[in-house]
Amino acid sequence: MEILKLKPVFKDYIWGGNRLRSEFGFESEYDIMAEGWMLAARNDGENTVIGGKFDGQSFSKVINENPDYLGTNGKKFPFFPLLIKLIDAKNDLSVQVHPNDEYAMKKAGEFGKTECWYILDCDEDAELIFGFSKEITKEEFKKSVEDGTFLQYVNREKVKKGDLFFIEAGTLHAIGKGILLAEIQQNSNLTYRVYDYGRLGTDGKPRPLHIENAIEVTNCVPPKPEAKGAGIPQEFDMFTKQELVICDLFTVDKYTVHGTFSLEADNTSFLSLLVTDGCGKIGDFDIKKGDSLFVPADFGEFSLSGNFDVIVSRV
């Protein structure tokens, strides 16, 4: 059993920038690097293992041939449960919503999408859309979309580095320009766009909207207070731990490492480790900002040492 280092998959969506190249040192054939898929086992995005006995193999192949790597929690899901991204929004993303599991399975045969955003950096005046400023009816939402007034009802949030937003399926949302974030989500790419600023896609045509689906699945309410904000950091001798999200789909913690200590992958779940700043060592790997590691379930203890920030996710 080995810890796996994963090669990201990149997406060149029109709203993206180049911070993944300039600040993380990633390389891609794309001029725009909007997203880096850091933990991905999908037909439309697939990590490749770097080094070790699985070198060059697809992440999905390794998981399919070693299902115990998922752990008892992970094996409860019909597909690999998580998709983790780095997102660089040079421009505003579309205003959109994701369905829940029941709706998504019926319509597309895949998971719905509950996700969380951890703000890694942002412009001073950056903001995002998160739910509604007040509760409205579905009929009011539909009418406001049709007459172009619905942006009057959305909740806008000013953001700063270190902010956390938990976005349940059914929550209207949009990442604003000037935001760099890590997204931990269910393994789904099913998105219903409500508004896209009249932009044209690479084909010169307006990108499609999905108004009917969006109205069906959107919860037209303000965000819950507990959906904003990370836990209070806990100080230890060699690291600081901050709880970001605990839900029935995934758990996410941030560690700031400033020494040497150990984590454990027990038999319940794999661990995904995404290094967001600094450098050091995880297990046998020398690591730096942007590295993504997968620790199989029941791997046991492994060491972390150096000076770096790492987001640790599990199911």
Secondary structure as a PSIPRED ss2 file (coil, helix, strand):
# PSIPRED VFORMAT (PSIPRED V4.0)

   1 M C   1.000  0.000  0.000
   2 E C   1.000  0.000  0.000
   3 I C   1.000  0.000  0.000
   4 L E   0.000  0.000  1.000
   5 K E   0.000  0.000  1.000
   6 L E   0.000  0.000  1.000
   7 K E   0.000  0.000  1.000
   8 P C   1.000  0.000  0.000
   9 V E   0.000  0.000  1.000
  10 F E   0.000  0.000  1.000
  11 K E   0.000  0.000  1.000
  12 D C   1.000  0.000  0.000
  13 Y C   1.000  0.000  0.000
  14 I C   1.000  0.000  0.000
  15 W C   1.000  0.000  0.000
  16 G E   0.000  0.000  1.000
  17 G C   1.000  0.000  0.000
  18 N C   1.000  0.000  0.000
  19 R H   0.000  1.000  0.000
  20 L H   0.000  1.000  0.000
  21 R H   0.000  1.000  0.000
  22 S H   0.000  1.000  0.000
  23 E C   1.000  0.000  0.000
  24 F C   1.000  0.000  0.000
  25 G C   1.000  0.000  0.000
  26 F C   1.000  0.000  0.000
  27 E C   1.000  0.000  0.000
  28 S C   1.000  0.000  0.000
  29 E C   1.000  0.000  0.000
  30 Y C   1.000  0.000  0.000
  31 D C   1.000  0.000  0.000
  32 I C   1.000  0.000  0.000
  33 M C   1.000  0.000  0.000
  34 A C   1.000  0.000  0.000
  35 E E   0.000  0.000  1.000
  36 G E   0.000  0.000  1.000
  37 W E   0.000  0.000  1.000
  38 M E   0.000  0.000  1.000
  39 L E   0.000  0.000  1.000
  40 A C   1.000  0.000  0.000
  41 A E   0.000  0.000  1.000
  42 R E   0.000  0.000  1.000
  43 N C   1.000  0.000  0.000
  44 D C   1.000  0.000  0.000
  45 G E   0.000  0.000  1.000
  46 E E   0.000  0.000  1.000
  47 N C   1.000  0.000  0.000
  48 T E   0.000  0.000  1.000
  49 V E   0.000  0.000  1.000
  50 I E   0.000  0.000  1.000
  51 G C   1.000  0.000  0.000
  52 G C   1.000  0.000  0.000
  53 K C   1.000  0.000  0.000
  54 F C   1.000  0.000  0.000
  55 D C   1.000  0.000  0.000
  56 G C   1.000  0.000  0.000
  57 Q C   1.000  0.000  0.000
  58 S E   0.000  0.000  1.000
  59 F H   0.000  1.000  0.000
  60 S H   0.000  1.000  0.000
  61 K H   0.000  1.000  0.000
  62 V H   0.000  1.000  0.000
  63 I H   0.000  1.000  0.000
  64 N H   0.000  1.000  0.000
  65 E H   0.000  1.000  0.000
  66 N C   1.000  0.000  0.000
  67 P H   0.000  1.000  0.000
  68 D H   0.000  1.000  0.000
  69 Y H   0.000  1.000  0.000
  70 L H   0.000  1.000  0.000
  71 G H   0.000  1.000  0.000
  72 T H   0.000  1.000  0.000
  73 N H   0.000  1.000  0.000
  74 G H   0.000  1.000  0.000
  75 K C   1.000  0.000  0.000
  76 K C   1.000  0.000  0.000
  77 F C   1.000  0.000  0.000
  78 P C   1.000  0.000  0.000
  79 F C   1.000  0.000  0.000
  80 F C   1.000  0.000  0.000
  81 P C   1.000  0.000  0.000
  82 L E   0.000  0.000  1.000
  83 L E   0.000  0.000  1.000
  84 I E   0.000  0.000  1.000
  85 K E   0.000  0.000  1.000
  86 L E   0.000  0.000  1.000
  87 I E   0.000  0.000  1.000
  88 D E   0.000  0.000  1.000
  89 A E   0.000  0.000  1.000
  90 K C   1.000  0.000  0.000
  91 N C   1.000  0.000  0.000
  92 D C   1.000  0.000  0.000
  93 L C   1.000  0.000  0.000
  94 S C   1.000  0.000  0.000
  95 V E   0.000  0.000  1.000
  96 Q E   0.000  0.000  1.000
  97 V E   0.000  0.000  1.000
  98 H C   1.000  0.000  0.000
  99 P C   1.000  0.000  0.000
 100 N C   1.000  0.000  0.000
 101 D H   0.000  1.000  0.000
 102 E H   0.000  1.000  0.000
 103 Y H   0.000  1.000  0.000
 104 A H   0.000  1.000  0.000
 105 M H   0.000  1.000  0.000
 106 K H   0.000  1.000  0.000
 107 K H   0.000  1.000  0.000
 108 A H   0.000  1.000  0.000
 109 G C   1.000  0.000  0.000
 110 E C   1.000  0.000  0.000
 111 F C   1.000  0.000  0.000
 112 G C   1.000  0.000  0.000
 113 K C   1.000  0.000  0.000
 114 T C   1.000  0.000  0.000
 115 E E   0.000  0.000  1.000
 116 C E   0.000  0.000  1.000
 117 W E   0.000  0.000  1.000
 118 Y E   0.000  0.000  1.000
 119 I E   0.000  0.000  1.000
 120 L E   0.000  0.000  1.000
 121 D E   0.000  0.000  1.000
 122 C E   0.000  0.000  1.000
 123 D C   1.000  0.000  0.000
 124 E C   1.000  0.000  0.000
 125 D C   1.000  0.000  0.000
 126 A C   1.000  0.000  0.000
 127 E E   0.000  0.000  1.000
 128 L E   0.000  0.000  1.000
 129 I E   0.000  0.000  1.000
 130 F E   0.000  0.000  1.000
 131 G E   0.000  0.000  1.000
 132 F E   0.000  0.000  1.000
 133 S C   1.000  0.000  0.000
 134 K C   1.000  0.000  0.000
 135 E C   1.000  0.000  0.000
 136 I C   1.000  0.000  0.000
 137 T C   1.000  0.000  0.000
 138 K H   0.000  1.000  0.000
 139 E H   0.000  1.000  0.000
 140 E H   0.000  1.000  0.000
 141 F H   0.000  1.000  0.000
 142 K H   0.000  1.000  0.000
 143 K H   0.000  1.000  0.000
 144 S H   0.000  1.000  0.000
 145 V H   0.000  1.000  0.000
 146 E H   0.000  1.000  0.000
 147 D H   0.000  1.000  0.000
 148 G C   1.000  0.000  0.000
 149 T C   1.000  0.000  0.000
 150 F H   0.000  1.000  0.000
 151 L H   0.000  1.000  0.000
 152 Q H   0.000  1.000  0.000
 153 Y C   1.000  0.000  0.000
 154 V E   0.000  0.000  1.000
 155 N E   0.000  0.000  1.000
 156 R E   0.000  0.000  1.000
 157 E E   0.000  0.000  1.000
 158 K E   0.000  0.000  1.000
 159 V C   1.000  0.000  0.000
 160 K C   1.000  0.000  0.000
 161 K C   1.000  0.000  0.000
 162 G C   1.000  0.000  0.000
 163 D C   1.000  0.000  0.000
 164 L E   0.000  0.000  1.000
 165 F E   0.000  0.000  1.000
 166 F E   0.000  0.000  1.000
 167 I E   0.000  0.000  1.000
 168 E C   1.000  0.000  0.000
 169 A C   1.000  0.000  0.000
 170 G C   1.000  0.000  0.000
 171 T C   1.000  0.000  0.000
 172 L C   1.000  0.000  0.000
 173 H E   0.000  0.000  1.000
 174 A E   0.000  0.000  1.000
 175 I C   1.000  0.000  0.000
 176 G C   1.000  0.000  0.000
 177 K C   1.000  0.000  0.000
 178 G C   1.000  0.000  0.000
 179 I E   0.000  0.000  1.000
 180 L E   0.000  0.000  1.000
 181 L E   0.000  0.000  1.000
 182 A E   0.000  0.000  1.000
 183 E E   0.000  0.000  1.000
 184 I E   0.000  0.000  1.000
 185 Q E   0.000  0.000  1.000
 186 Q E   0.000  0.000  1.000
 187 N C   1.000  0.000  0.000
 188 S C   1.000  0.000  0.000
 189 N C   1.000  0.000  0.000
 190 L C   1.000  0.000  0.000
 191 T C   1.000  0.000  0.000
 192 Y E   0.000  0.000  1.000
 193 R E   0.000  0.000  1.000
 194 V E   0.000  0.000  1.000
 195 Y E   0.000  0.000  1.000
 196 D C   1.000  0.000  0.000
 197 Y C   1.000  0.000  0.000
 198 G C   1.000  0.000  0.000
 199 R C   1.000  0.000  0.000
 200 L E   0.000  0.000  1.000
 201 G C   1.000  0.000  0.000
 202 T C   1.000  0.000  0.000
 203 D C   1.000  0.000  0.000
 204 G C   1.000  0.000  0.000
 205 K C   1.000  0.000  0.000
 206 P E   0.000  0.000  1.000
 207 R C   1.000  0.000  0.000
 208 P C   1.000  0.000  0.000
 209 L C   1.000  0.000  0.000
 210 H C   1.000  0.000  0.000
 211 I H   0.000  1.000  0.000
 212 E H   0.000  1.000  0.000
 213 N H   0.000  1.000  0.000
 214 A H   0.000  1.000  0.000
 215 I H   0.000  1.000  0.000
 216 E H   0.000  1.000  0.000
 217 V H   0.000  1.000  0.000
 218 T C   1.000  0.000  0.000
 219 N C   1.000  0.000  0.000
 220 C C   1.000  0.000  0.000
 221 V C   1.000  0.000  0.000
 222 P C   1.000  0.000  0.000
 223 P C   1.000  0.000  0.000
 224 K C   1.000  0.000  0.000
 225 P H   0.000  1.000  0.000
 226 E H   0.000  1.000  0.000
 227 A H   0.000  1.000  0.000
 228 K E   0.000  0.000  1.000
 229 G C   1.000  0.000  0.000
 230 A C   1.000  0.000  0.000
 231 G C   1.000  0.000  0.000
 232 I C   1.000  0.000  0.000
 233 P C   1.000  0.000  0.000
 234 Q E   0.000  0.000  1.000
 235 E E   0.000  0.000  1.000
 236 F C   1.000  0.000  0.000
 237 D C   1.000  0.000  0.000
 238 M C   1.000  0.000  0.000
 239 F E   0.000  0.000  1.000
 240 T E   0.000  0.000  1.000
 241 K E   0.000  0.000  1.000
 242 Q E   0.000  0.000  1.000
 243 E E   0.000  0.000  1.000
 244 L E   0.000  0.000  1.000
 245 V E   0.000  0.000  1.000
 246 I E   0.000  0.000  1.000
 247 C C   1.000  0.000  0.000
 248 D C   1.000  0.000  0.000
 249 L C   1.000  0.000  0.000
 250 F C   1.000  0.000  0.000
 251 T E   0.000  0.000  1.000
 252 V E   0.000  0.000  1.000
 253 D E   0.000  0.000  1.000
 254 K E   0.000  0.000  1.000
 255 Y E   0.000  0.000  1.000
 256 T E   0.000  0.000  1.000
 257 V E   0.000  0.000  1.000
 258 H E   0.000  0.000  1.000
 259 G E   0.000  0.000  1.000
 260 T E   0.000  0.000  1.000
 261 F E   0.000  0.000  1.000
 262 S E   0.000  0.000  1.000
 263 L E   0.000  0.000  1.000
 264 E E   0.000  0.000  1.000
 265 A E   0.000  0.000  1.000
 266 D C   1.000  0.000  0.000
 267 N C   1.000  0.000  0.000
 268 T C   1.000  0.000  0.000
 269 S C   1.000  0.000  0.000
 270 F C   1.000  0.000  0.000
 271 L E   0.000  0.000  1.000
 272 S E   0.000  0.000  1.000
 273 L E   0.000  0.000  1.000
 274 L E   0.000  0.000  1.000
 275 V E   0.000  0.000  1.000
 276 T E   0.000  0.000  1.000
 277 D E   0.000  0.000  1.000
 278 G E   0.000  0.000  1.000
 279 C E   0.000  0.000  1.000
 280 G E   0.000  0.000  1.000
 281 K E   0.000  0.000  1.000
 282 I E   0.000  0.000  1.000
 283 G C   1.000  0.000  0.000
 284 D C   1.000  0.000  0.000
 285 F E   0.000  0.000  1.000
 286 D E   0.000  0.000  1.000
 287 I E   0.000  0.000  1.000
 288 K E   0.000  0.000  1.000
 289 K C   1.000  0.000  0.000
 290 G C   1.000  0.000  0.000
 291 D C   1.000  0.000  0.000
 292 S E   0.000  0.000  1.000
 293 L E   0.000  0.000  1.000
 294 F E   0.000  0.000  1.000
 295 V E   0.000  0.000  1.000
 296 P C   1.000  0.000  0.000
 297 A C   1.000  0.000  0.000
 298 D C   1.000  0.000  0.000
 299 F C   1.000  0.000  0.000
 300 G E   0.000  0.000  1.000
 301 E E   0.000  0.000  1.000
 302 F E   0.000  0.000  1.000
 303 S E   0.000  0.000  1.000
 304 L E   0.000  0.000  1.000
 305 S E   0.000  0.000  1.000
 306 G E   0.000  0.000  1.000
 307 N E   0.000  0.000  1.000
 308 F E   0.000  0.000  1.000
 309 D E   0.000  0.000  1.000
 310 V E   0.000  0.000  1.000
 311 I E   0.000  0.000  1.000
 312 V E   0.000  0.000  1.000
 313 S E   0.000  0.000  1.000
 314 R E   0.000  0.000  1.000
 315 V C   1.000  0.000  0.000
